[in-house]
Amino acid sequence: MWLLTTVLLFIIASICAAGHGDWSGMAVIGKVLVIFGVMALAALWATYPSFFVVCVVIFVVILIIVCRK
């Protein structure tokens, strides 16, 4: 329970510090979310191989839309 409390306090403190111009805590939170997202995608790719094809197609479509502008 103390770990959950520590994480929640870090998130709240990071948001408060970002309000005063210090964005380093928000950067750490973003990096942690990206790491968990990559791990979740890897787990899904291992479980559902066809999911990889769907992700590649979606990525290519997004890349085409972004590069068009």
MDTraj code that builds the backbone (N, CA, C; nanometers):
import mdtraj as md
import numpy as np

residues = "MET TRP LEU LEU THR THR VAL LEU LEU PHE ILE ILE ALA SER ILE CYS ALA ALA GLY HIS GLY ASP TRP SER GLY MET ALA VAL ILE GLY LYS VAL LEU VAL ILE PHE GLY VAL MET ALA LEU ALA ALA LEU TRP ALA THR TYR PRO SER PHE PHE VAL VAL CYS VAL VAL ILE PHE VAL VAL ILE LEU ILE ILE VAL CYS ARG LYS".split()
xyz = np.array([
    [0.0820, -0.1189, 0.0000],
    [0.0000, 0.0000, 0.0000],
    [0.0872, 0.1264, 0.0000],
    [0.2035, 0.1195, 0.0642],
    [0.2904, 0.2362, 0.0694],
    [0.3460, 0.2682, -0.0689],
    [0.3643, 0.1640, -0.1513],
    [0.4146, 0.1875, -0.2863],
    [0.3117, 0.2639, -0.3698],
    [0.1861, 0.2256, -0.3578],
    [0.0798, 0.2962, -0.4293],
    [0.0709, 0.4409, -0.3827],
    [0.0832, 0.4614, -0.2524],
    [0.0794, 0.5972, -0.1981],
    [0.1955, 0.6803, -0.2506],
    [0.3137, 0.6206, -0.2564],
    [0.4308, 0.6912, -0.3072],
    [0.4141, 0.7300, -0.4531],
    [0.3631, 0.6376, -0.5327],
    [0.3422, 0.6657, -0.6754],
    [0.2396, 0.7764, -0.6938],
    [0.1297, 0.7692, -0.6210],
    [0.0268, 0.8724, -0.6329],
    [0.0787, 1.0090, -0.5876],
    [0.1561, 1.0115, -0.4796],
    [0.2130, 1.1384, -0.4346],
    [0.3116, 1.1944, -0.5372],
    [0.3895, 1.1069, -0.6014],
    [0.4820, 1.1529, -0.7051],
    [0.4051, 1.2122, -0.8228],
    [0.2972, 1.1484, -0.8631],
    [0.2176, 1.1997, -0.9746],
    [0.1575, 1.3363, -0.9391],
    [0.1021, 1.3470, -0.8187],
    [0.0417, 1.4744, -0.7770],
    [0.1484, 1.5833, -0.7670],
    [0.2641, 1.5494, -0.7093],
    [0.3718, 1.6481, -0.6972],
    [0.4246, 1.6888, -0.8340],
    [0.4312, 1.5953, -0.9282],
    [0.4782, 1.6282, -1.0627],
    [0.3829, 1.7236, -1.1331],
    [0.2546, 1.7010, -1.1147],
    [0.1554, 1.7899, -1.1768],
    [0.1638, 1.9293, -1.1141],
    [0.1799, 1.9352, -0.9828],
    [0.1934, 2.0655, -0.9159],
    [0.3204, 2.1379, -0.9596],
    [0.4307, 2.0646, -0.9707],
    [0.5567, 2.1258, -1.0143],
    [0.5479, 2.1720, -1.1594],
    [0.4740, 2.0991, -1.2418],
    [0.4585, 2.1394, -1.3814],
    [0.3836, 2.2714, -1.3909],
    [0.2957, 2.2949, -1.2958],
    [0.2248, 2.4230, -1.2925],
    [0.3178, 2.5401, -1.2651],
    [0.4339, 2.5113, -1.2051],
    [0.5321, 2.6162, -1.1752],
    [0.6493, 2.6146, -1.2721],
    [0.6406, 2.5349, -1.3779],
    [0.7416, 2.5387, -1.4825],
    [0.8421, 2.4251, -1.4817],
    [0.8353, 2.3328, -1.3850],
    [0.9309, 2.2208, -1.3797],
    [0.8636, 2.0972, -1.4391],
    [0.9020, 2.0625, -1.5622],
    [0.8366, 1.9540, -1.6345],
    [0.9110, 1.8209, -1.6248],
    [1.0150, 1.8122, -1.5408],
    [1.0956, 1.6902, -1.5343],
    [1.0160, 1.5714, -1.4809],
    [0.9290, 1.5939, -1.3835],
    [0.8467, 1.4856, -1.3294],
    [0.7483, 1.4324, -1.4316],
    [0.6920, 1.5231, -1.5102],
    [0.5977, 1.4803, -1.6148],
    [0.6713, 1.4010, -1.7220],
    [0.7969, 1.4343, -1.7486],
    [0.8757, 1.3587, -1.8459],
    [0.8984, 1.2162, -1.7967],
    [0.9248, 1.2005, -1.6684],
    [0.9439, 1.0665, -1.6121],
    [0.8150, 0.9863, -1.6209],
    [0.7032, 1.0490, -1.5886],
    [0.5743, 0.9805, -1.5973],
    [0.5482, 0.9380, -1.7410],
    [0.5782, 1.0243, -1.8371],
    [0.5598, 0.9903, -1.9783],
    [0.6471, 0.8739, -2.0210],
    [0.7726, 0.8727, -1.9761],
    [0.8627, 0.7625, -2.0116],
    [0.8144, 0.6306, -1.9528],
    [0.7663, 0.6338, -1.8296],
    [0.7155, 0.5118, -1.7665],
    [0.5923, 0.4608, -1.8410],
    [0.5038, 0.5519, -1.8803],
    [0.3850, 0.5105, -1.9564],
    [0.4232, 0.4509, -2.0911],
    [0.5237, 0.5085, -2.1567],
    [0.5691, 0.4537, -2.2849],
    [0.6272, 0.3136, -2.2656],
    [0.7043, 0.2938, -2.1589],
    [0.7620, 0.1613, -2.1324],
    [0.6523, 0.0589, -2.1088],
    [0.5510, 0.0942, -2.0277],
    [0.4409, 0.0013, -2.0043],
    [0.3616, -0.0246, -2.1321],
    [0.3472, 0.0780, -2.2155],
    [0.2772, 0.0597, -2.3422],
    [0.3514, -0.0351, -2.4357],
    [0.4830, -0.0203, -2.4420],
    [0.5633, -0.1090, -2.5266],
    [0.5566, -0.2524, -2.4746],
    [0.5614, -0.2684, -2.3420],
    [0.5513, -0.4034, -2.2855],
    [0.4146, -0.4652, -2.3139],
    [0.3089, -0.3850, -2.3071],
    [0.1753, -0.4352, -2.3365],
    [0.1635, -0.4759, -2.4834],
    [0.2200, -0.3942, -2.5735],
    [0.2179, -0.4303, -2.7154],
    [0.2970, -0.5579, -2.7425],
    [0.4108, -0.5728, -2.6761],
    [0.4906, -0.6941, -2.6938],
    [0.4140, -0.8165, -2.6454],
    [0.3437, -0.8023, -2.5347],
    [0.2635, -0.9137, -2.4835],
    [0.1489, -0.9475, -2.5788],
    [0.0870, -0.8445, -2.6342],
    [-0.0219, -0.8697, -2.7292],
    [0.0311, -0.9328, -2.8577],
    [0.1473, -0.8875, -2.9035],
    [0.2055, -0.9463, -3.0252],
    [0.2416, -1.0914, -3.0032],
    [0.2889, -1.1261, -2.8838],
    [0.3227, -1.2649, -2.8543],
    [0.1974, -1.3511, -2.8445],
    [0.0877, -1.2919, -2.7959],
    [-0.0365, -1.3663, -2.7787],
    [-0.1145, -1.3767, -2.9099],
    [-0.1227, -1.2657, -2.9825],
    [-0.1988, -1.2603, -3.1067],
    [-0.1070, -1.2132, -3.2195],
    [-0.0463, -1.3041, -3.2939],
    [0.0462, -1.2621, -3.4009],
    [-0.0213, -1.1769, -3.5087],
    [-0.1492, -1.1979, -3.5327],
    [-0.2175, -1.1171, -3.6340],
    [-0.2324, -0.9723, -3.5885],
    [-0.2222, -0.9486, -3.4583],
    [-0.2300, -0.8132, -3.4048],
    [-0.1153, -0.7276, -3.4574],
    [0.0000, -0.7902, -3.4824],
    [0.1152, -0.7189, -3.5362],
    [0.0827, -0.6586, -3.6721],
    [0.0150, -0.7341, -3.7563],
    [-0.0209, -0.6851, -3.8901],
    [-0.1150, -0.5649, -3.8782],
    [-0.2108, -0.5740, -3.7876],
    [-0.3053, -0.4636, -3.7685],
    [-0.2318, -0.3393, -3.7196],
    [-0.1379, -0.3557, -3.6260],
    [-0.0599, -0.2416, -3.5750],
    [0.0251, -0.1782, -3.6845],
    [0.0854, -0.2591, -3.7690],
    [0.1680, -0.2068, -3.8775],
    [0.0817, -0.1278, -3.9757],
    [-0.0349, -0.1788, -4.0089],
    [-0.1242, -0.1085, -4.1012],
    [-0.1686, 0.0250, -4.0414],
    [-0.2054, 0.0255, -3.9147],
    [-0.2478, 0.1495, -3.8497],
    [-0.1319, 0.2486, -3.8440],
    [-0.0107, 0.2001, -3.8126],
    [0.1065, 0.2872, -3.8080],
    [0.1349, 0.3487, -3.9440],
    [0.1249, 0.2703, -4.0502],
    [0.1507, 0.3212, -4.1850],
    [0.0465, 0.4263, -4.2235],
    [-0.0794, 0.4031, -4.1900],
    [-0.1840, 0.4996, -4.2214],
    [-0.1596, 0.6309, -4.1454],
    [-0.1254, 0.6219, -4.0170],
    [-0.0957, 0.7417, -3.9397],
    [0.0265, 0.8134, -3.9961],
    [0.1282, 0.7385, -4.0339],
    [0.2489, 0.7984, -4.0910],
    [0.2175, 0.8702, -4.2217],
    [0.1329, 0.8135, -4.3055],
    [0.0941, 0.8776, -4.4322],
    [0.0187, 1.0072, -4.4039],
    [-0.0728, 1.0038, -4.3059],
    [-0.1517, 1.1231, -4.2728],
    [-0.0615, 1.2335, -4.2188],
    [0.0330, 1.1983, -4.1330],
    [0.1218, 1.2987, -4.0731],
    [0.2151, 1.3584, -4.1779],
    [0.2687, 1.2746, -4.2648],
    [0.3648, 1.3231, -4.3660],
    [0.2962, 1.4009, -4.4774],
    [0.1680, 1.3852, -4.4938],
    [0.0960, 1.4557, -4.5991],
    [0.0898, 1.6056, -4.5725],
    [0.0859, 1.6451, -4.4462],
    [0.0720, 1.7870, -4.4110],
    [0.1971, 1.8582, -4.4270],
])
top = md.Topology()
chain = top.add_chain()
for i, resn in enumerate(residues, 1):
    res = top.add_residue(resn, chain, resSeq=i)
    for name in ("N", "CA", "C"):
        top.add_atom(name, md.element.get_by_symbol(name[0]), res)
traj = md.Trajectory(xyz[None], top)
